[in-house]
């Protein structure tokens, strides 16, 4: 049992690393491929792998994997997921990698707020305090007076994306509670995201160069590997064990940003990182203890 749990932890940290490498590949494109087109290729290139996975692993095969009784929830998940993807991808081009990762850590904070608004869950004073601490971390990083030197539009896009991811998580939770299969949720999102982003990409479509094709393929392949590792991890061990290790993403992106683009976080950044990670871990501890 101990070996299984250790392997699951390695899967989670490995998944965070592959997601970080995919983010670096997106940043390396430097906006040379329009945003909608990048999102399209990210989803379209993962589809063959997801379809094969569904065919071989889903009970009842591929045909059964497509069956759903929750089209509205899938639409909500699509809206939230695409918002998150567009926000993150825009941020990768205009902000340091580690900063985007840290700002995405606001997702659990937004998730609590949406759970109150949409699921009518009650939130105690402890979680309210954690939310305030987390957003204080954002303020330290951004420094609204201008001292942070960050692209304000990119910061806003990433935060909007984190809110989108939180909305997607609420939809996924509702579908999971209704008995929807995980592979069905993943498949319908990938197909819907590819269609919507493909249509959005048509007006500004550019033909990728050979190097850009390589980066787009890297993004798609690494994202598939990251998703498979994450799925394997959460199938092998409990969420309460694995959730803290997802924060290893900030180590991966800090290292990649430093090595590839000489992105060195300053003291304010590090303080903001610490508060955001601390807020996320505090939420995890409250969930574990059933408090707050």
Residue pairs with C-beta under 8 A, 6 or more apart in sequence:
4 236
4 237
5 236
5 237
5 241
7 236
8 232
8 233
8 234
8 236
8 237
8 241
8 242
9 233
9 237
9 241
9 242
9 245
11 229
11 230
11 232
11 233
11 236
12 229
12 230
12 233
12 242
12 245
12 246
12 248
13 245
13 248
14 229
15 226
15 227
15 229
15 230
15 233
16 226
16 245
16 246
16 248
16 249
16 252
17 248
17 252
18 222
18 223
18 225
18 226
18 229
19 222
19 223
19 226
19 249
19 252
20 97
20 101
20 249
20 252
20 253
20 256
21 218
21 222
21 252
21 256
22 218
22 219
22 222
22 223
22 226
23 88
23 92
23 97
23 100
23 101
23 253
23 256
24 97
24 253
24 256
24 260
25 215
25 218
25 219
25 222
26 38
26 89
26 92
26 93
26 215
26 219
27 92
27 93
27 97
27 261
28 215
28 260
29 38
29 93
29 212
29 215
29 216
30 93
31 93
32 206
32 209
32 212
33 41
33 206
33 208
33 212
33 216
34 201
34 204
34 205
34 206
35 86
35 89
35 90
36 86
36 197
36 200
36 201
36 204
37 197
37 201
37 204
37 205
37 206
38 89
38 216
38 219
39 82
39 85
39 86
39 89
39 193
39 197
39 200
39 201
40 194
40 197
40 198
40 200
40 201
41 216
41 219
41 220
42 85
42 89
42 216
42 219
42 220
42 223
43 190
43 193
43 194
43 197
44 194
44 198
44 220
45 216
45 217
45 219
45 220
45 221
46 190
46 220
46 223
46 224
46 227
47 190
47 191
47 194
49 224
50 183
50 186
50 187
50 190
50 224
51 62
51 187
53 183
53 228
54 61
54 62
54 65
54 183
54 187
55 61
55 62
55 65
57 183
58 64
58 65
58 181
58 183
58 184
59 181
65 181
65 183
65 184
65 187
66 184
66 187
66 188
67 184
68 74
68 180
68 184
68 188
69 178
69 180
70 174
70 175
70 178
70 180
73 171
73 174
73 175
73 178
73 180
74 171
74 175
74 185
74 188
74 189
74 192
75 192
76 167
76 168
76 170
76 171
77 168
77 171
77 172
77 175
77 185
77 188
77 189
78 188
78 189
78 192
78 193
78 196
79 164
79 167
79 168
80 164
80 165
80 166
80 167
80 168
80 169
80 170
80 171
81 164
81 165
81 168
81 189
81 193
82 164
82 193
82 196
82 197
83 160
83 161
83 163
83 164
83 165
83 167
84 161
84 162
84 164
84 165
84 168
85 161
85 193
86 157
86 161
87 157
87 158
87 159
87 160
87 161
87 162
87 164
88 100
88 104
88 158
88 161
90 154
90 157
90 158
90 161
91 99
91 100
91 103
91 154
91 155
91 157
91 158
91 161
92 100
93 154
94 151
94 153
94 154
95 103
95 150
95 151
95 154
95 155
95 158
96 257
96 261
96 263
96 265
96 269
97 253
97 254
97 256
97 257
97 261
97 263
98 250
98 253
98 254
98 257
98 263
98 265
98 269
98 273
99 141
99 150
99 265
99 269
100 158
100 253
101 249
101 250
101 253
102 137
102 141
102 250
102 269
102 272
102 273
102 276
102 277
103 138
103 141
103 155
103 158
103 159
103 162
103 276
104 158
104 161
104 162
104 165
105 134
105 162
105 247
105 250
105 276
105 277
105 279
105 280
106 134
106 135
106 138
106 159
106 162
106 276
107 162
107 163
107 165
107 166
107 169
108 134
108 166
108 279
108 280
108 283
109 130
109 131
109 134
109 135
109 279
109 283
110 162
110 163
110 165
110 166
110 167
111 166
111 169
111 170
112 123
112 127
112 131
112 283
113 131
113 166
114 163
114 166
114 167
114 170
115 121
115 123
115 170
116 122
116 123
118 170
119 170
119 173
123 292
124 291
124 292
125 292
126 286
126 291
126 292
127 283
127 286
127 292
130 279
130 282
130 283
130 286
130 292
131 279
133 275
133 278
133 279
133 282
134 275
134 276
134 279
134 280
136 275
137 271
137 272
137 273
137 274
137 275
137 276
137 278
137 279
138 159
138 272
138 276
139 272
140 268
140 269
140 271
140 272
140 275
141 148
141 150
141 268
141 269
141 272
141 273
142 148
142 150
142 152
142 155
142 272
143 150
143 268
147 268
148 268
172 185
175 185
176 182
176 185
182 231
186 227
208 216
233 242
234 242
240 284
240 287
240 288
243 284
244 281
244 284
247 277
247 280
247 281
250 273
250 277
254 263
254 265
257 263
258 264
265 273
283 292
286 292
